[in-house]
Amino acid sequence: MVGRVRRARDAKAVFGDFGIVAAKDGEPRGQAAIDVFDLNREALKDECNQQQVKAVSALKEVLGKEADERQKAVGTYLHVWIGPSAISGSVRAYVALRLAQTNCTL
């Protein structure tokens, strides 16, 4: 699974809201990866969406901490949510997308 998500990302696939994967800028390689690995199947979209929601919620909690607690909290957040799990790539991409949409950076 990890390899599939990495290859899809490398092939110009974008992970967005609700666990949906789309080809970036209509990139044929992105669509091919989505089709070959069936990245838009319902079970995977549901799992990705659940993890995305949890990750964004956890990030909001981290960013709400006092400055002296925030650095340690960010380290813990990155370890838990942007770690080696099978869908961490999709979660990382989604969190980055959400941060970009809100003009927020860590």
One Martini backbone bead per residue (centre of mass of N, CA, C, O) as a GRO file, in nm:
protein
  106
    1MET     BB    1   0.058   0.062  -0.023
    2VAL     BB    2   0.284   0.266   0.006
    3GLY     BB    3   0.385   0.239  -0.286
    4ARG     BB    4   0.127   0.331  -0.425
    5VAL     BB    5   0.115   0.616  -0.311
    6ARG     BB    6   0.391   0.707  -0.406
    7ARG     BB    7   0.350   0.656  -0.709
    8ALA     BB    8   0.111   0.845  -0.738
    9ARG     BB    9   0.254   1.099  -0.651
   10ASP     BB   10   0.486   1.078  -0.864
   11ALA     BB   11   0.240   1.069  -1.096
   12LYS     BB   12   0.047   1.318  -1.030
   13ALA     BB   13  -0.116   1.282  -0.768
   14VAL     BB   14  -0.404   1.398  -0.578
   15PHE     BB   15  -0.496   1.462  -0.244
   16GLY     BB   16  -0.818   1.509  -0.112
   17ASP     BB   17  -1.111   1.536  -0.026
   18PHE     BB   18  -1.247   1.243   0.098
   19GLY     BB   19  -1.001   1.064  -0.039
   20ILE     BB   20  -0.955   1.185  -0.308
   21VAL     BB   21  -0.822   1.109  -0.630
   22ALA     BB   22  -0.616   1.302  -0.862
   23ALA     BB   23  -0.507   1.435  -1.143
   24LYS     BB   24  -0.262   1.647  -1.205
   25ASP     BB   25  -0.340   1.846  -1.454
   26GLY     BB   26  -0.419   1.582  -1.627
   27GLU     BB   27  -0.217   1.366  -1.575
   28PRO     BB   28  -0.168   1.059  -1.713
   29ARG     BB   29   0.001   0.919  -1.489
   30GLY     BB   30  -0.199   0.972  -1.262
   31GLN     BB   31  -0.441   0.817  -1.383
   32ALA     BB   32  -0.298   0.548  -1.414
   33ALA     BB   33  -0.241   0.502  -1.113
   34ILE     BB   34  -0.532   0.511  -1.021
   35ASP     BB   35  -0.627   0.271  -1.196
   36VAL     BB   36  -0.422   0.047  -1.123
   37PHE     BB   37  -0.466   0.094  -0.789
   38ASP     BB   38  -0.750   0.182  -0.708
   39LEU     BB   39  -0.766   0.478  -0.538
   40ASN     BB   40  -1.107   0.516  -0.561
   41ARG     BB   41  -1.195   0.331  -0.360
   42GLU     BB   42  -1.407   0.333  -0.102
   43ALA     BB   43  -1.235   0.217   0.131
   44LEU     BB   44  -0.993   0.408   0.089
   45LYS     BB   45  -1.140   0.676   0.106
   46ASP     BB   46  -1.245   0.634   0.392
   47GLU     BB   47  -0.974   0.599   0.532
   48CYS     BB   48  -0.847   0.864   0.444
   49ASN     BB   49  -1.062   1.052   0.555
   50GLN     BB   50  -1.035   0.975   0.851
   51GLN     BB   51  -0.734   1.057   0.871
   52GLN     BB   52  -0.763   1.350   0.782
   53VAL     BB   53  -0.950   1.446   1.005
   54LYS     BB   54  -0.763   1.372   1.240
   55ALA     BB   55  -0.517   1.540   1.149
   56VAL     BB   56  -0.651   1.819   1.147
   57SER     BB   57  -0.742   1.815   1.439
   58ALA     BB   58  -0.460   1.778   1.562
   59LEU     BB   59  -0.338   2.036   1.439
   60LYS     BB   60  -0.523   2.237   1.578
   61GLU     BB   61  -0.430   2.160   1.860
   62VAL     BB   62  -0.132   2.230   1.826
   63LEU     BB   63  -0.176   2.536   1.732
   64GLY     BB   64  -0.326   2.604   2.022
   65LYS     BB   65  -0.076   2.615   2.163
   66GLU     BB   66   0.163   2.717   2.332
   67ALA     BB   67   0.471   2.801   2.233
   68ASP     BB   68   0.633   2.608   2.440
   69GLU     BB   69   0.453   2.345   2.340
   70ARG     BB   70   0.454   2.329   2.023
   71GLN     BB   71   0.718   2.190   1.937
   72LYS     BB   72   0.661   1.914   2.066
   73ALA     BB   73   0.383   1.872   1.932
   74VAL     BB   74   0.483   1.869   1.641
   75GLY     BB   75   0.666   1.623   1.667
   76THR     BB   76   0.442   1.427   1.745
   77TYR     BB   77   0.262   1.472   1.503
   78LEU     BB   78   0.462   1.380   1.285
   79HIS     BB   79   0.498   1.092   1.394
   80VAL     BB   80   0.194   1.005   1.385
   81TRP     BB   81   0.087   1.137   1.089
   82ILE     BB   82   0.387   1.135   0.916
   83GLY     BB   83   0.451   0.845   0.891
   84PRO     BB   84   0.465   0.485   0.805
   85SER     BB   85   0.202   0.464   0.701
   86ALA     BB   86   0.014   0.372   0.432
   87ILE     BB   87  -0.136   0.687   0.432
   88SER     BB   88   0.065   0.926   0.487
   89GLY     BB   89   0.081   1.061   0.209
   90SER     BB   90  -0.216   1.153   0.198
   91VAL     BB   91  -0.214   1.313   0.458
   92ARG     BB   92   0.015   1.506   0.395
   93ALA     BB   93  -0.114   1.627   0.139
   94TYR     BB   94  -0.372   1.727   0.277
   95VAL     BB   95  -0.248   1.912   0.489
   96ALA     BB   96  -0.102   2.092   0.287
   97LEU     BB   97  -0.357   2.184   0.145
   98ARG     BB   98  -0.497   2.312   0.391
   99LEU     BB   99  -0.271   2.513   0.455
  100ALA     BB  100  -0.280   2.659   0.182
  101GLN     BB  101  -0.583   2.748   0.198
  102THR     BB  102  -0.505   2.917   0.486
  103ASN     BB  103  -0.216   3.038   0.496
  104CYS     BB  104  -0.054   2.809   0.657
  105THR     BB  105   0.220   2.750   0.882
  106LEU     BB  106   0.471   2.588   1.083
   0.00000   0.00000   0.00000
